[in-house]
Amino acid sequence: MKVNFFKLNKNRKFNYTPRFFKGKDDVAPSFESKFSVYRESYNTNDIGKHWADQRYKMRNRKNRGINLTLILIILFLILIFLYIIDFDINIFFTN
């Protein structure tokens, strides 16, 4: 028997729900094929698929603007850095 110690086990997903489970009411079967029903839709109790869909929606948001909170945090950290190195801001002002 050949054993490979460096090969990782393949992750397998098994999402079983009984045929007459109440969570499958929203899945409307069509008469195309036996497997096409499960290709595009998923169960209401499939939390992993819901989580993946929400992550995909958050990644592809239409709002691509920079968050104001992020700008304020970066500005605050820059000011702290300039204070630590004792930066003199008077060189930018002419008196």
N, C-alpha and C positions, 0 to 999 in steps of 0.2 A: 504494500500500500504506500502510495506516494503522499508525503505530507509536506506542505509548504508553510513554514512558520511566519513568513513575511507577508502572506496574502491575507487581506482583511476580508471579513465576511460581508457579503452583499446585503444591504438593507432591503428588507422586503416589507411592503405595505399590504396589509390584509384588512379590508374594511367590509366586514360581514354584517348584513342586516337581514332579518327574516323576510320572507316574501310578503307576509301580510302585516308588516309593521306599520304603525300609524304614521311614522315619519315620512313614508314614501308617497303620501297622498298628492303632493304637489308635482311629482314626476309624471307627466302625461306621456304614456307610451304611444309611439307611432307604429305604423305597420311597415316601416322600411326594412329593418332587419332586427335580429335578436340583440345585437350588441350596440346598435346606434343609439339606443335609449340611454345607455350609461356613458356614452362618449362625451356628451355635451352637458349633461345635468348630473347632479349629485344629491345625496340625501341631506335632509335637514339636520341630521345628527352627525354629519361628517364635519367635525370641528376643524380638522386639518385643512380641508378644502376651503372652508370659510376664511380661515386665517391666511391661506395663500392668496385668495382673491383680494382680501383687504390690503395685504402687503403690496400686491401688484397695483392696486388703485392708488396707494400712497406713493409708490415710486413714479407713477405716470400722472401726477397731478398737473393740471393746467396752470396753476399758480407757481411760476418759476421765480418769483421775486425773492430778494434776500430778506430774511426775517429781521425786524427792527431790534428784537432782543439780542440776536447774534451780533449785530453791529455795535450795540451798546456794550456788550461784554468784551468784544475785541478792543473797542476804544478805551474802556476802563483798564484792561490789562496793559495796553500800550502806555497809558498814563502812569500806571504803577511802575512799569519798567523804566520809564524816563525819570521818575522820581528816585528810583533805586540807584541809577547810574549818575544822578545829580546833573541832569541835563539842564542847561541854561536856555530858557525860551527867549530871553531878551535879545538874542542875536537876530531874531526875526523882526524886531520893532526898531524903528529909527526914531531917536529923540532929538 
